Amino acid sequence: MTESILVTGATGTVGQHVVVALSDRDVTIKIGVRDPETVSEEITGEVIKFDFTKPETWGRALTAVDGIFLVRPPVVAKSKIGSFVEAADRVGVDRIAYLSAIGAEKNVLVPHHWIEKRIMATDMEYTLLRASFFMQNLLKVHRRDIVEHGEIFVPAGNGKTSFVDARDIAETAAIVLTESGHANRAYDLTGPEALDYGAVATIFSDVLDQRITYPNPSLLTFGRRMRRRRKPLGFIALMCGIYTIARLGLAARVTDDSRTLLGRQPRRMRAFVEDHADDFREDSPPNGPPTGNEA
Ligand SMILES: NC(=O)c1ccc[n+]([C@@H]2O[C@H](COP(=O)([O-])OP(=O)(O)OC[C@H]3O[C@@H](n4cnc5c(N)ncnc54)[C@H](OP(=O)(O)O)[C@@H]3O)[C@@H](O)[C@H]2O)c1
């Protein structure tokens, strides 16, 4: 019998591509979204109303489901995700692929650490996809600086980051959910290279054929610009935390896991910018739905 996969976060950066990647495979797809109206009619799959904060929506979402692609939306409390994971286990879901973050196993402060443990305590087969920094953050959070100021404005110092393309993460999710050999495993998903933001700015300049710089702002200068844009303090603190990790050289580790799973090299930054060149031009709207985190 054809298996059924529930995709959460299906309108998000990774989830939208998981739906596409699964549609090439012999599975039925359940697309769990808060507002079914936001999902294009061209998308393959059964669209159902689903909200982590509304347990009354979980029953229909979990009915006759064999596997789950699980995303923790940044705005949802980890306890809600934990309760949902337990509900999935109770109704007999076989396996779960969880979008986690690289280093989560060692960092007790990040919600992913706690959620991973909750998943591992269930009877479900799990695969933890511990992703590095998404290339798509440049398209969402930092697009305005690139388009309006011709600069990549992040407080990452000269630290390197092993950027990964969300489309590659999505393909690996489809693989681990539909092929054998990935039960109770964790993968560190990075791109094929670690780049500092000066090198990223050079790639943007080459591909867009316009001057994009990296002014290498301090944490304070970055924080001030974000405050002028009335960004919430929590958001600014999160950004500073993330870029401090890069600044300290702790975001640079490149692994072979993406290549091994995909059977090809994961996408490079240059390919990402080429594919999205139009989205980085002034007259085009930002790609994808707003995350609430746009800078
Ligand atoms: N950005 C990075 O570099 C990075 C790196 C490693 C790991 N991660 C992790 O990736 C995850 C985010 O993934 P993403 O970037 O693909 O997501 P995203 O673009 O932030 O989108 C969030 C998704 O969650 C859905 N959502 C929000 N509230 C919901 C609720 N109450 N119930 C059900 N769905 C809800 C949204 O759908 P609607 O709004 O349409 O309902 C949307 O599809 C986070 O856990 C983050 O820590 C991010």
The ligand as an ORCA input file, in Angstrom:
! r2SCAN-3c Opt
* xyz 0 1
  N      17.364     29.421      9.103
  C      18.405     28.642      9.314
  O      19.535     28.923      8.905
  C      18.203     27.339     10.076
  C      19.277     26.453     10.218
  C      19.077     25.238     10.901
  C      17.815     24.940     11.412
  N      16.803     25.827     11.258
  C      15.466     25.491     11.832
  O      14.516     25.415     10.786
  C      13.219     25.625     11.373
  C      12.431     26.577     10.499
  O      12.279     25.992      9.221
  P      11.880     26.882      7.977
  O      12.869     28.009      7.873
  O      11.687     25.970      6.819
  O      10.489     27.466      8.442
  P       9.917     28.922      8.167
  O      10.237     29.354      6.770
  O      10.298     29.774      9.334
  O       8.361     28.643      8.208
  C       7.697     28.230      9.376
  C       6.597     27.258      8.968
  O       5.892     26.872     10.153
  C       4.504     27.081      9.942
  N       3.878     27.425     11.204
  C       4.042     28.561     11.931
  N       3.306     28.483     13.058
  C       2.677     27.280     13.039
  C       1.782     26.634     13.930
  N       1.350     27.198     15.065
  N       1.335     25.395     13.610
  C       1.710     24.806     12.446
  N       2.568     25.374     11.560
  C       3.033     26.598     11.868
  C       4.415     28.189      8.925
  O       3.238     28.034      8.224
  P       2.082     29.130      8.087
  O       2.622     30.434      8.650
  O       1.823     29.145      6.627
  O       0.974     28.562      8.876
  C       5.595     27.855      8.022
  O       5.260     26.873      7.083
  C      13.451     26.193     12.781
  O      13.196     25.207     13.727
  C      14.917     26.580     12.744
  O      15.520     26.536     14.023
  C      16.941     27.019     10.604
*
